[in-house]
Amino acid sequence: MAKFLLHLFQDGGCDYTISCGEAIYEFEANSGDEIRRQIKERIEYYGRDEISSVTLYEITDNKSQIDIAQLFADADEEEARIEQEKKELEEKRLLEELKKKYPDA
């Protein structure tokens, strides 16, 4: 039995909530007829006039765990490098000011 996700969209939606105007429904089916029946049932549940489009996804066993830290590691390293450069430039500027202020030190 195959697993599916049905992503239903409503035109207009709203602008204050993530996924407002959208619904996701998971189901299992063995045949094209069963898939169509499930889609029709879900559309009728929300109202035929309320749903503007539907996207069907088949869920496979191909799964990947995402290492979030690794995903953002390059960007985090770049941000840290930029911050370090800013800090060093500020320290050099301050050192030059102090050298001018205290030339004999």
C-alpha positions in Angstrom: 0.0 0.0 0.0 1.4 3.4 -1.0 1.4 6.4 1.2 0.4 9.9 -0.1 0.3 13.5 1.0 -2.5 15.7 -0.3 -1.7 19.4 -0.1 -4.9 21.5 -0.6 -4.9 25.2 -1.3 -7.5 27.9 -0.8 -7.3 31.1 -2.8 -6.8 34.2 -0.8 -5.9 32.5 2.4 -4.8 35.0 5.0 -1.7 37.0 5.8 -1.2 36.4 9.5 -0.5 32.7 9.9 1.9 30.3 8.3 0.0 27.9 6.0 -3.2 29.8 6.3 -5.4 28.7 3.4 -3.6 25.4 3.2 -4.2 21.9 4.5 -2.2 18.7 4.4 -3.8 15.3 4.5 -1.9 11.9 4.7 -3.5 8.7 3.4 -2.8 5.3 2.0 -4.1 3.8 -1.2 -3.7 0.7 -3.4 -5.1 2.0 -6.7 -5.7 5.1 -8.8 -9.5 4.8 -8.0 -8.7 4.8 -4.3 -6.5 7.8 -4.7 -9.2 9.7 -6.6 -11.8 8.7 -4.0 -9.6 10.1 -1.1 -8.9 13.3 -3.0 -12.6 13.8 -3.7 -13.5 13.1 -0.1 -11.0 15.6 1.2 -12.1 18.3 -1.2 -15.7 17.8 -0.3 -14.8 17.9 3.4 -13.6 21.5 2.9 -16.1 22.4 0.1 -15.5 22.2 -3.6 -15.8 26.0 -3.9 -13.2 26.6 -1.2 -10.3 24.6 -2.7 -8.5 26.3 -5.5 -5.8 23.7 -6.2 -4.5 20.3 -5.0 -1.0 18.8 -5.1 -0.5 15.1 -4.6 2.8 13.7 -3.3 3.8 10.0 -3.1 5.8 9.3 0.1 8.7 6.9 -0.5 11.0 5.1 1.8 13.9 7.3 0.7 14.6 9.3 3.8 17.4 11.5 4.8 18.2 12.9 8.3 19.2 16.5 8.0 22.0 17.7 10.3 20.8 21.2 11.0 24.2 22.3 12.5 26.0 21.2 9.4 23.4 22.7 7.1 24.1 26.2 8.6 27.8 25.6 9.4 29.3 27.4 6.4 27.1 30.5 6.9 27.9 30.5 10.6 31.6 30.3 9.9 31.4 33.1 7.4 29.4 35.3 9.9 32.0 34.6 12.6 34.8 35.4 10.3 33.2 38.8 9.3 32.6 39.6 13.0 36.2 38.8 13.8 37.4 41.1 11.0 35.2 43.9 12.2 36.5 43.4 15.8 40.2 43.5 14.6 39.6 46.6 12.5 38.1 48.4 15.5 41.0 47.3 17.7 43.5 48.5 15.1 41.6 51.9 14.9 41.6 52.2 18.7 45.4 51.3 18.8 46.2 54.0 16.3 44.2 56.5 18.4 46.0 55.5 21.5 49.4 55.8 19.8 48.5 59.3 18.7 47.3 60.2 22.1 50.3 58.7 24.0 53.2 58.9 21.5 55.8 58.2 24.2 54.2 55.1 25.7 
